[in-house]
Amino acid sequence: MTTSVIISFVVVFLGAYLIGAIPWAYLIGKWKGIDLREYGSGNYGATNVTRVIGKWHGRLCFILDFLKGFIPVFAVSMMIKYGWFEDKYQLSQIIAAFGAVLGHIFPVYTRFRGGKGMSTSAGAILGLAPYSVLIAAAVWVVVFLASRYVSLASIAAAAVLPVCATFISLMKLYVHSYYVLGFLYLLALLAIVKHSSNIKRLMNGTESRFSKDKEEAESEKTEDVTEETSEKATKVEVDKEDMEQK
């Protein structure tokens, strides 16, 4: 491996990491005057945004987090396609995907406290294994509709994805390098480990379900949270004025 190849891999990783580290959930929470660390699961992810702020903000967060994973992998794929550098083992795409997911889970902008990486992983994997992502997405929908557990659906999709990629590659429908398959299994393991707290709650029967009634309740809760945050900010300003007068 030449020095120029190593440098290109480092640049790809850093670029993907900095894109993946953009804390969209945190920024959406700040936009609404809410610190997501203090509400819901305390997680910087689309699911917690949905629970605390609302479904439309949650969907926006999901799309933005998804693109954080997809854009770096797609950009590297285009560079390879147009001859910027050669990479027959897809290592640079793997590095881009890993950098983006790592950035989302451990973002430098929020002191390395991020989300669980599901949305960003889905975007990254779409660039690596599109057919497998479609199958995993179908599994997610089926499990979610049957159970109403986002966490269970995410765990099931993560477990199914690398297995599907392996069979698809063996059948020559969409050939993946051994490096890509290994990376997909690593991502699946990382996603499941990040859901360890959810797995405990599922086993204890304390995990939260999504329902229409709950969405309405969460909407009311969001209004209360926003009002509470505004009241705190107003109180701080009043106290500050009193101190200045004294």
VMD Tcl script that draws the C-alpha trace (Angstrom):
set ca {
  {0.00 0.00 0.00}
  {1.55 3.29 -1.13}
  {1.76 6.51 0.87}
  {-0.70 8.27 -1.46}
  {-3.29 5.51 -0.90}
  {-2.88 5.76 2.89}
  {-3.27 9.54 2.73}
  {-6.39 9.22 0.59}
  {-7.88 6.76 3.11}
  {-7.13 9.16 5.99}
  {-8.72 12.08 4.13}
  {-11.80 9.99 3.31}
  {-12.17 8.92 6.94}
  {-11.79 12.42 8.38}
  {-14.19 13.94 5.84}
  {-16.80 11.24 6.46}
  {-16.38 11.51 10.24}
  {-16.88 15.29 10.28}
  {-20.00 14.96 8.11}
  {-21.35 12.11 10.23}
  {-20.67 14.04 13.43}
  {-23.07 16.87 12.51}
  {-25.56 16.60 15.43}
  {-28.86 17.18 13.64}
  {-30.93 15.92 16.60}
  {-29.11 18.32 18.92}
  {-29.57 21.22 16.48}
  {-33.28 20.47 15.99}
  {-33.69 20.35 19.76}
  {-31.93 23.69 20.17}
  {-34.11 25.12 17.40}
  {-37.17 24.19 19.49}
  {-35.52 25.35 22.71}
  {-35.17 21.82 24.11}
  {-32.10 19.99 25.39}
  {-32.76 16.40 24.31}
  {-30.31 15.08 26.90}
  {-32.85 15.98 29.60}
  {-35.93 14.41 28.00}
  {-37.03 11.05 26.62}
  {-34.16 8.58 26.33}
  {-31.60 11.40 26.45}
  {-30.31 10.18 23.09}
  {-29.36 12.36 20.11}
  {-31.30 10.41 17.51}
  {-34.39 10.59 15.31}
  {-36.42 8.34 17.63}
  {-35.91 10.60 20.63}
  {-36.64 13.68 18.51}
  {-39.94 12.04 17.51}
  {-40.81 11.21 21.11}
  {-39.93 14.58 22.60}
  {-40.57 17.12 19.82}
  {-42.89 15.46 17.30}
  {-43.10 13.11 14.34}
  {-42.37 15.69 11.61}
  {-39.22 16.87 13.33}
  {-38.31 13.23 13.88}
  {-38.72 12.49 10.18}
  {-36.60 15.49 9.28}
  {-33.91 14.27 11.68}
  {-34.05 10.77 10.18}
  {-33.60 12.09 6.63}
  {-30.67 14.31 7.62}
  {-29.00 11.53 9.61}
  {-29.59 9.11 6.72}
  {-27.90 11.51 4.28}
  {-24.90 11.82 6.64}
  {-24.20 8.18 5.91}
  {-25.16 8.08 2.25}
  {-23.37 11.19 0.96}
  {-19.79 10.24 1.96}
  {-20.10 6.70 0.53}
  {-21.76 7.96 -2.65}
  {-19.13 10.68 -3.09}
  {-16.29 8.15 -2.76}
  {-18.06 5.81 -5.19}
  {-18.22 8.62 -7.75}
  {-14.53 9.39 -7.23}
  {-13.66 5.76 -7.95}
  {-15.97 5.68 -10.95}
  {-14.36 8.74 -12.54}
  {-10.81 7.54 -11.88}
  {-9.70 9.74 -8.99}
  {-8.21 6.57 -7.48}
  {-8.53 2.78 -7.82}
  {-10.03 0.56 -5.14}
  {-11.18 -2.89 -6.31}
  {-11.72 -4.11 -2.72}
  {-14.10 -1.21 -1.84}
  {-11.92 -0.26 1.11}
  {-12.38 3.49 0.66}
  {-16.17 3.08 0.63}
  {-15.97 1.04 3.83}
  {-13.77 3.70 5.43}
  {-16.25 6.42 4.41}
  {-19.17 4.44 5.83}
  {-17.33 3.64 9.06}
  {-16.22 7.25 9.49}
  {-19.75 8.59 9.04}
  {-21.30 6.08 11.48}
  {-18.53 6.62 14.04}
  {-19.06 10.38 13.72}
  {-22.78 9.99 14.41}
  {-22.25 7.79 17.48}
  {-19.28 9.74 18.87}
  {-19.58 13.31 17.49}
  {-16.76 15.67 18.34}
  {-19.18 18.62 18.27}
  {-21.18 17.36 21.29}
  {-18.32 15.93 23.35}
  {-18.63 12.48 21.74}
  {-22.22 11.94 22.86}
  {-24.38 11.02 19.88}
  {-27.07 8.67 18.64}
  {-27.18 4.91 18.12}
  {-26.23 5.12 14.46}
  {-29.20 3.35 12.86}
  {-30.25 6.13 10.45}
  {-26.68 6.96 9.45}
  {-25.81 3.27 9.09}
  {-28.81 2.78 6.81}
  {-27.64 5.62 4.58}
  {-24.06 4.34 4.48}
  {-25.10 0.78 3.77}
  {-27.43 1.90 0.99}
  {-24.31 3.03 -0.85}
  {-22.58 -0.29 -0.16}
  {-25.35 -2.90 -0.37}
  {-28.57 -1.44 -1.81}
  {-30.50 -4.73 -2.18}
  {-29.71 -5.81 1.36}
  {-30.87 -2.44 2.69}
  {-34.22 -2.81 0.92}
  {-34.74 -6.24 2.50}
  {-33.70 -4.98 5.93}
  {-36.05 -2.00 5.55}
  {-38.93 -4.39 4.76}
  {-38.06 -6.41 7.89}
  {-38.02 -3.20 9.94}
  {-41.50 -2.23 8.73}
  {-42.97 -5.69 9.37}
  {-41.51 -5.99 12.88}
  {-42.50 -2.43 13.78}
  {-46.09 -2.83 12.59}
  {-46.37 -6.14 14.42}
  {-44.82 -4.98 17.70}
  {-44.88 -1.15 17.65}
  {-41.34 -1.26 19.08}
  {-38.85 0.91 17.17}
  {-35.93 -0.67 19.02}
  {-37.00 -4.25 18.24}
  {-37.51 -3.37 14.58}
  {-34.06 -1.77 14.43}
  {-32.39 -4.77 16.07}
  {-34.13 -7.19 13.69}
  {-33.15 -5.13 10.64}
  {-29.53 -4.90 11.81}
  {-29.33 -8.68 12.34}
  {-30.89 -9.52 8.97}
  {-28.88 -7.13 6.79}
  {-25.40 -8.79 6.75}
  {-26.95 -12.24 6.35}
  {-28.91 -11.02 3.31}
  {-25.78 -9.40 1.87}
  {-23.91 -12.71 2.23}
  {-26.58 -14.72 0.39}
  {-26.99 -12.07 -2.30}
  {-23.23 -12.09 -2.87}
  {-23.10 -15.90 -2.98}
  {-25.88 -15.94 -5.57}
  {-23.95 -13.35 -7.65}
  {-26.91 -10.96 -7.65}
  {-24.77 -8.16 -6.23}
  {-21.20 -9.14 -5.46}
  {-19.60 -7.72 -2.30}
  {-15.96 -8.03 -1.37}
  {-15.10 -9.97 1.78}
  {-14.12 -6.65 3.32}
  {-17.61 -5.25 2.75}
  {-19.27 -8.34 4.22}
  {-17.03 -8.19 7.27}
  {-17.84 -4.51 7.68}
  {-21.59 -5.18 7.47}
  {-21.34 -7.79 10.23}
  {-19.33 -5.36 12.33}
  {-21.95 -2.63 11.86}
  {-24.74 -5.04 12.78}
  {-22.91 -6.02 15.97}
  {-22.25 -2.38 16.85}
  {-25.92 -1.47 16.30}
  {-27.14 -4.34 18.50}
  {-24.65 -3.49 21.27}
  {-25.79 0.15 21.18}
  {-29.34 -1.14 21.78}
  {-28.34 -3.14 24.88}
  {-30.40 -0.89 27.16}
  {-33.41 -1.33 24.87}
  {-32.93 -5.11 24.91}
  {-33.00 -5.08 28.73}
  {-36.21 -3.02 28.71}
  {-37.77 -5.35 26.12}
  {-36.96 -8.34 28.32}
  {-38.35 -6.56 31.38}
  {-41.46 -5.41 29.51}
  {-40.71 -1.72 30.17}
  {-39.79 -0.62 26.63}
  {-42.00 2.14 25.19}
  {-44.33 1.36 22.29}
  {-45.42 3.78 19.59}
  {-49.15 4.35 19.16}
  {-51.51 7.06 17.95}
  {-52.56 7.84 21.50}
  {-48.92 8.10 22.50}
  {-48.16 10.43 19.58}
  {-50.88 12.77 20.80}
  {-49.56 12.54 24.34}
  {-46.02 13.23 23.14}
  {-47.29 16.23 21.18}
  {-48.84 17.63 24.35}
  {-45.64 16.80 26.23}
  {-43.60 18.70 23.65}
  {-45.71 21.81 24.20}
  {-45.20 21.45 27.97}
  {-41.46 20.99 27.52}
  {-41.24 24.05 25.27}
  {-43.24 26.15 27.75}
  {-41.10 24.89 30.64}
  {-37.90 25.74 28.76}
  {-39.21 29.21 27.93}
  {-40.17 29.79 31.57}
  {-36.67 28.77 32.70}
  {-35.08 31.12 30.18}
  {-37.35 33.98 31.29}
  {-36.55 33.32 34.94}
  {-32.82 33.39 34.21}
  {-33.18 36.74 32.43}
  {-35.21 38.20 35.31}
  {-32.67 37.02 37.88}
  {-29.88 38.50 35.77}
  {-31.67 41.88 35.62}
  {-32.19 41.82 39.40}
  {-28.50 41.16 39.97}
  {-27.53 44.02 37.64}
  {-29.88 46.39 39.50}
  {-28.34 45.37 42.82}
}
mol new
graphics top color blue
foreach p $ca { graphics top sphere $p radius 0.5 }
foreach p [lrange $ca 0 end-1] q [lrange $ca 1 end] { graphics top cylinder $p $q radius 0.2 }
display resetview
